[in-house]
Amino acid sequence: MKICLLILTMLISNKIFCQKVFSVQYSNQADVKVYVVKYENQADLKVFKVKYNNQAGDNNGKWFFTDYANQASKKIFFVDYENQATLKIFFVSYENQAGWKNSSKKHLLF
């Protein structure tokens, strides 16, 4: 019973906090290479930056940027050119605008 509870807790906590990200300095440290596009219609994912870690979404574009890499579920690197990226994002101003436009790339943040 305790093992089942432990496994369930781990699965739930991993899912809840999957949108905690840390921006690394070097591309070889990153799980995902990200490019910020100029226009919303060019993005794979529309991202809203939340203020508190408990507001981080369930792979729905609500990101919390952590202070340390070990607090994040994904490490990202912002690239300079679109063709270097595995994921294109657009930062939105309102929480309800966040979400996937290209759901085939969802696996990158699981």
C-alpha positions as CSV (number, residue, x, y, z in Angstrom):
1,M,0.0,0.0,0.0
2,K,2.8,2.4,0.9
3,I,4.6,1.7,-2.4
4,C,1.4,2.4,-4.4
5,L,0.9,5.6,-2.5
6,L,4.5,6.7,-3.1
7,I,4.3,5.9,-6.8
8,L,1.0,7.7,-7.2
9,T,2.5,10.8,-5.4
10,M,5.5,10.8,-7.7
11,L,3.4,10.6,-10.8
12,I,1.0,13.4,-9.6
13,S,3.8,15.7,-8.5
14,N,5.7,15.2,-11.8
15,K,2.6,16.0,-13.8
16,I,1.6,19.1,-11.7
17,F,5.0,20.6,-11.9
18,C,5.9,19.8,-15.5
19,Q,5.8,23.4,-16.5
20,K,8.6,24.6,-14.2
21,V,11.4,25.6,-16.4
22,F,15.0,26.8,-16.0
23,S,16.8,28.8,-18.6
24,V,20.4,27.4,-19.0
25,Q,23.4,29.3,-20.4
26,Y,24.6,26.7,-22.9
27,S,22.6,24.7,-25.5
28,N,24.2,21.4,-24.5
29,Q,22.7,21.7,-21.0
30,A,19.1,22.0,-22.3
31,D,16.3,19.5,-22.7
32,V,14.6,21.8,-25.2
33,K,15.9,24.5,-27.5
34,V,13.4,27.4,-27.7
35,Y,12.9,30.3,-30.1
36,V,10.7,33.2,-29.3
37,V,8.7,34.2,-32.4
38,K,7.5,37.7,-33.2
39,Y,3.9,36.7,-34.1
40,E,1.4,34.4,-32.3
41,N,0.5,32.5,-35.4
42,Q,4.2,31.3,-35.8
43,A,4.3,29.6,-32.4
44,D,4.0,26.0,-31.4
45,L,3.1,27.0,-27.9
46,K,1.7,30.3,-26.4
47,V,3.3,30.8,-23.0
48,F,2.2,32.8,-20.1
49,K,4.7,33.4,-17.3
50,V,3.2,32.8,-13.9
51,K,4.4,34.6,-10.7
52,Y,4.3,31.6,-8.3
53,N,5.4,28.0,-8.7
54,N,2.0,26.6,-7.6
55,Q,0.5,28.3,-10.6
56,A,2.6,26.3,-13.1
57,G,0.4,24.5,-15.5
58,D,-0.1,20.9,-16.6
59,N,1.7,21.2,-19.9
60,N,-0.7,24.0,-21.0
61,G,1.7,26.9,-21.5
62,K,1.7,28.3,-18.0
63,W,5.4,28.5,-17.1
64,F,7.2,29.2,-13.9
65,F,10.9,30.1,-14.3
66,T,12.8,28.6,-11.4
67,D,16.0,30.1,-9.8
68,Y,17.9,26.8,-9.9
69,A,18.1,24.0,-12.4
70,N,17.3,21.3,-9.9
71,Q,13.9,22.9,-9.2
72,A,12.8,22.6,-12.8
73,S,11.3,19.8,-14.7
74,K,12.7,21.1,-18.0
75,K,15.8,23.0,-18.8
76,I,15.5,25.3,-21.8
77,F,17.9,27.2,-23.9
78,F,16.8,30.3,-25.9
79,V,18.4,30.1,-29.4
80,D,19.1,33.0,-31.7
81,Y,17.7,31.6,-34.8
82,E,14.4,29.8,-35.6
83,N,16.0,26.9,-37.4
84,Q,18.0,26.0,-34.3
85,A,14.9,25.5,-32.2
86,T,12.9,22.4,-31.4
87,L,10.1,24.5,-30.0
88,K,8.8,27.9,-31.1
89,I,7.0,30.0,-28.4
90,F,5.2,33.2,-28.1
91,F,4.7,35.0,-24.8
92,V,1.1,36.1,-24.2
93,S,-0.1,38.8,-21.8
94,Y,-3.1,36.9,-20.3
95,E,-3.3,33.5,-18.7
96,N,-6.3,32.4,-20.7
97,Q,-4.4,32.9,-24.0
98,A,-1.8,30.2,-23.1
99,G,-1.8,26.8,-24.8
100,W,-0.6,24.6,-27.6
101,K,-1.1,25.5,-31.2
102,N,0.9,22.6,-32.5
103,S,0.0,19.6,-30.2
104,S,2.5,17.3,-32.0
105,K,5.2,19.0,-30.0
106,K,3.6,18.4,-26.6
107,H,5.9,15.5,-25.9
108,L,8.8,17.9,-25.6
109,L,7.6,19.1,-22.3
110,F,6.5,15.8,-20.7
